[in-house]
Amino acid sequence: MTDLQQLKNIKLDYEDNIAIVQLNQENSKVNILSRKMMNEFVPVFNHLKNDDNIKGIIVISAKPGSFIAGADINMFESVKSRDELYQMSRNGQEIMNQIEQSSKPIIAAIAGSCLGGGFEVALACHYRIAMNDKRTGFGVPEVKLGLLPGAGGTQRLLKNLSLSDALDLILAGKEIKAKKAKAMGLVDILVEPIRSDVQDIEEQNIEYLRSIAIRKVKEIVVQKPTKRKFGLMENIKSIIMLNSYVRNYILSQAQAKVMSQTQGLYPAPLKILDVIQQTLENGSKVGLNAEAEAFADLAITNEAKALISLFHGRTECKKNKYGKPEREIKTIAIIGAGAIGAGIAHVSIDKDFQVILYDTTSSALYHGQSQIIKSYQNYIKRNRITSTEYSRILSNLNCQTTFDNLEKCDIIIESVFEDLKLKQNILNELEQYIPEHCIFASNTYILSIHQIAANSRRPHKVIGMHYFSPVDKVELLEIIRAKQTSDNTICTAVSVGLKQGKIIIIVNDSPGFYTTRLLIFSFIELFYLLQEGLLPNDIDKATKKFGFHIGLAILLDSGVASRVAIGQLPPKSNSIAT
Ligand SMILES: CCCCCCC[C@H](O)CC(=O)SCCNC(=O)CCNC(=O)[C@H](O)C(C)(C)COP(=O)([O-])OP(=O)([O-])OC[C@H]1O[C@@H](n2cnc3c(N)ncnc32)[C@H](O)[C@@H]1OP(=O)([O-])[O-]
């Protein structure tokens, strides 16, 4: 029995007859439903449930940016048997049922990520109040770990949403922002954050959210909650759902989409569809059991283990192991307004970097600028940003055909053709204009950073930053350190990349670095297959069936790959990854 005076991951507060359960996972950036957290949460909840003085409960997080990031992923890895996983899911479902069935109103006051098991907790609560800010997002990303929501999430999402919307969330594992969650009926009240120029803003916002939640729960205690009224469209949708022909049609469409996107290589989406079908045909009791069975089946697959390992790898690649750069980076100059240069500008301006986009001609510059403007206009159309945000973001972009203002730059990212002489000349010329602290990054997939810096006055400030097209969609950034590159230069490049939202690998300045070298070996095999008489289309089909996102032959046909394959790669190979 946990002593309620000795809680380490939960702070229990009271205001009048309202209990505030504040989650604050020890030694962690995020809250998770770990064994330690659950060992405190369950006794706290039972105590509050049985205490007659308590009339209402609020579940809130003390951590800025994180409500609950889900069940503890490491817990699944430590489990020894399938039965244990099944039981874990059943226990999770039982806790959520207890929350839902509580006679006292329970409000989830949500600021930050509300994901997986965290979203399942929120869905089990009677009322959801959410901060309408960038960091607050809802989703069930379990499918990305090769799993499915295993604490009643499939059932509650089906109850709260139309079948298509529920499928959309569970199968894609995508995150939605608070405003969209409110529009979908998953959130009851949106709270606007306090102005962003206030100090300790996030802590203050949590306090503010808490005060609104306390007011609301007191109101509910007096009035008793009114059931959410469904609109006309929702009523029509639920009538349609009673029709098995319509249901089966939606499920078969979803299955076809899954098969075309995954080639059937991932078991989780297919299991999810199966659980949903069983629920729709036999009701929630069968659905819950099917969910737990599927959770246990999936958690022991190699696919889940590989995807969980990928999660850990990605988390590692989001860290700056070099610490903090000596200077804060405010201004970036990008040399070359082609698709990649413009893409780099695109991922920089919305992170509040001041960007100078340079090209030699107005028409090239116009082309790059139009690419950026078009993308951001699309975001407005898709409600990803408001027109005010659009104006603010675009005001960070300065396009020019001269080297004016380069003295303000903290980093230059050169993204011109793969021509060693050209890159060397640009570096030499720019060194006349840029300040002493400014670092120079070359966006190259093949040229030696050491050679690019051969005539530099400060080679320790030269580094490679290899972006991938389309830059606003591909998360990977390959950072290449030459022997002479200083740690602060690497640290600065990593911090810029992380702020741009990239997942970063750091590699040595060796032939083909990491990514291009991997491609080379695939292309060598491809050439053998072509010589043996296979058709490019068949090779593409086979590689896609194997799991490649695009066919290998079509990849070769894209300019980048062919130039790599045609022999710019130096013959000698050294070790690559740092
Ligand atoms: C009650 C039992 C119920 C059982 C039944 C199953 C229930 C459920 O359906 C299954 C799940 O929820 S599956 C889960 C579904 N949820 C997800 O898939 C969400 C996974 N998480 C994320 O997507 C991101 O971490 C966030 C967006 C939450 C934060 O991003 P950010 O601000 O850039 O932060 P960051 O740098 O990424 O992470 C900081 C630290 O937190 C760590 N950590 C984080 N989540 C963890 C977790 N769930 N676990 C463990 N650890 C987790 C992370 O490793 C790192 O550790 P380190 O030691 O410092 O290296």
Ligand as a Chemical Component Dictionary entry (heavy atoms), coordinates in Angstrom:
data_LIG
# 
_chem_comp.id                   LIG 
_chem_comp.type                 NON-POLYMER 
_chem_comp.pdbx_formal_charge   -4 
_chem_comp.three_letter_code    LIG 
# 
loop_
_chem_comp_atom.comp_id 
_chem_comp_atom.atom_id 
_chem_comp_atom.alt_atom_id 
_chem_comp_atom.type_symbol 
_chem_comp_atom.charge 
_chem_comp_atom.model_Cartn_x 
_chem_comp_atom.model_Cartn_y 
_chem_comp_atom.model_Cartn_z 
_chem_comp_atom.pdbx_ordinal 
LIG C1  C1  C 0  -1.287 1.577  -17.566 1  
LIG C2  C2  C 0  -0.752 0.517  -18.457 2  
LIG C3  C3  C 0  -1.460 0.359  -19.719 3  
LIG C4  C4  C 0  -0.903 -0.676 -20.633 4  
LIG C5  C5  C 0  -1.649 -0.805 -21.931 5  
LIG C6  C6  C 0  -1.115 -0.010 -23.091 6  
LIG C7  C7  C 0  -1.553 1.435  -23.119 7  
LIG C8  C8  C 0  -1.191 2.250  -24.325 8  
LIG O1  O1  O 0  -2.198 2.159  -25.285 9  
LIG C9  C9  C 0  0.141  1.967  -24.948 10 
LIG C10 C10 C 0  0.938  3.212  -25.053 11 
LIG O2  O2  O 0  0.627  4.256  -24.551 12 
LIG S1  S1  S 0  2.410  3.111  -25.936 13 
LIG C11 C11 C 0  3.082  4.723  -25.857 14 
LIG C12 C12 C 0  2.413  5.662  -26.776 15 
LIG N1  N1  N 0  3.053  6.958  -26.746 16 
LIG C13 C13 C 0  4.010  7.332  -27.623 17 
LIG O3  O3  O 0  4.334  6.611  -28.534 18 
LIG C14 C14 C 0  4.630  8.682  -27.411 19 
LIG C15 C15 C 0  6.124  8.565  -27.380 20 
LIG N2  N2  N 0  6.768  9.813  -27.033 21 
LIG C16 C16 C 0  6.905  10.841 -27.904 22 
LIG O4  O4  O 0  6.402  10.835 -29.010 23 
LIG C17 C17 C 0  7.733  12.013 -27.458 24 
LIG O5  O5  O 0  8.580  11.576 -26.442 25 
LIG C18 C18 C 0  6.910  13.223 -26.936 26 
LIG C19 C19 C 0  6.173  13.874 -28.125 27 
LIG C20 C20 C 0  5.904  12.808 -25.902 28 
LIG C21 C21 C 0  7.852  14.264 -26.290 29 
LIG O6  O6  O 0  8.844  14.614 -27.187 30 
LIG P1  P1  P 0  10.098 15.445 -26.663 31 
LIG O7  O7  O 0  9.635  16.589 -25.843 32 
LIG O8  O8  O -1 10.941 15.732 -27.855 33 
LIG O9  O9  O 0  10.818 14.468 -25.655 34 
LIG P2  P2  P 0  11.674 13.146 -26.024 35 
LIG O10 O10 O 0  13.099 13.527 -26.115 36 
LIG O11 O11 O -1 11.056 12.403 -27.162 37 
LIG O12 O12 O 0  11.412 12.265 -24.716 38 
LIG C22 C22 C 0  11.971 12.627 -23.463 39 
LIG C23 C23 C 0  12.241 11.378 -22.665 40 
LIG O13 O13 O 0  10.997 10.715 -22.402 41 
LIG C24 C24 C 0  11.055 9.367  -22.852 42 
LIG N3  N3  N 0  9.711  8.952  -23.300 43 
LIG C25 C25 C 0  8.814  9.657  -24.007 44 
LIG N4  N4  N 0  7.675  8.949  -24.152 45 
LIG C26 C26 C 0  7.874  7.776  -23.513 46 
LIG C27 C27 C 0  7.055  6.636  -23.294 47 
LIG N5  N5  N 0  5.792  6.564  -23.755 48 
LIG N6  N6  N 0  7.585  5.619  -22.592 49 
LIG C28 C28 C 0  8.838  5.656  -22.117 50 
LIG N7  N7  N 0  9.659  6.723  -22.285 51 
LIG C29 C29 C 0  9.165  7.765  -22.978 52 
LIG C30 C30 C 0  12.052 9.398  -24.005 53 
LIG O14 O14 O 0  12.574 8.109  -24.251 54 
LIG C31 C31 C 0  13.090 10.355 -23.438 55 
LIG O15 O15 O 0  13.861 9.636  -22.505 56 
LIG P3  P3  P 0  15.399 10.029 -22.213 57 
LIG O16 O16 O 0  15.828 9.086  -21.145 58 
LIG O17 O17 O -1 15.395 11.479 -21.815 59 
LIG O18 O18 O -1 16.100 9.819  -23.522 60 
# 
loop_
_chem_comp_bond.comp_id 
_chem_comp_bond.atom_id_1 
_chem_comp_bond.atom_id_2 
_chem_comp_bond.value_order 
_chem_comp_bond.pdbx_ordinal 
LIG C1  C2  SING 1  
LIG C2  C3  SING 2  
LIG C3  C4  SING 3  
LIG C4  C5  SING 4  
LIG C5  C6  SING 5  
LIG C6  C7  SING 6  
LIG C7  C8  SING 7  
LIG C8  O1  SING 8  
LIG C8  C9  SING 9  
LIG C9  C10 SING 10 
LIG C10 O2  DOUB 11 
LIG C10 S1  SING 12 
LIG S1  C11 SING 13 
LIG C11 C12 SING 14 
LIG C12 N1  SING 15 
LIG N1  C13 SING 16 
LIG C13 O3  DOUB 17 
LIG C13 C14 SING 18 
LIG C14 C15 SING 19 
LIG C15 N2  SING 20 
LIG N2  C16 SING 21 
LIG C16 O4  DOUB 22 
LIG C16 C17 SING 23 
LIG C17 O5  SING 24 
LIG C17 C18 SING 25 
LIG C18 C19 SING 26 
LIG C18 C20 SING 27 
LIG C18 C21 SING 28 
LIG C21 O6  SING 29 
LIG O6  P1  SING 30 
LIG P1  O7  DOUB 31 
LIG P1  O8  SING 32 
LIG P1  O9  SING 33 
LIG O9  P2  SING 34 
LIG P2  O10 DOUB 35 
LIG P2  O11 SING 36 
LIG P2  O12 SING 37 
LIG O12 C22 SING 38 
LIG C22 C23 SING 39 
LIG C23 O13 SING 40 
LIG C23 C31 SING 41 
LIG O13 C24 SING 42 
LIG C24 N3  SING 43 
LIG C24 C30 SING 44 
LIG N3  C25 SING 45 
LIG N3  C29 SING 46 
LIG C25 N4  DOUB 47 
LIG N4  C26 SING 48 
LIG C26 C27 SING 49 
LIG C26 C29 DOUB 50 
LIG C27 N5  SING 51 
LIG C27 N6  DOUB 52 
LIG N6  C28 SING 53 
LIG C28 N7  DOUB 54 
LIG N7  C29 SING 55 
LIG C30 O14 SING 56 
LIG C30 C31 SING 57 
LIG C31 O15 SING 58 
LIG O15 P3  SING 59 
LIG P3  O16 DOUB 60 
LIG P3  O17 SING 61 
LIG P3  O18 SING 62 
# 
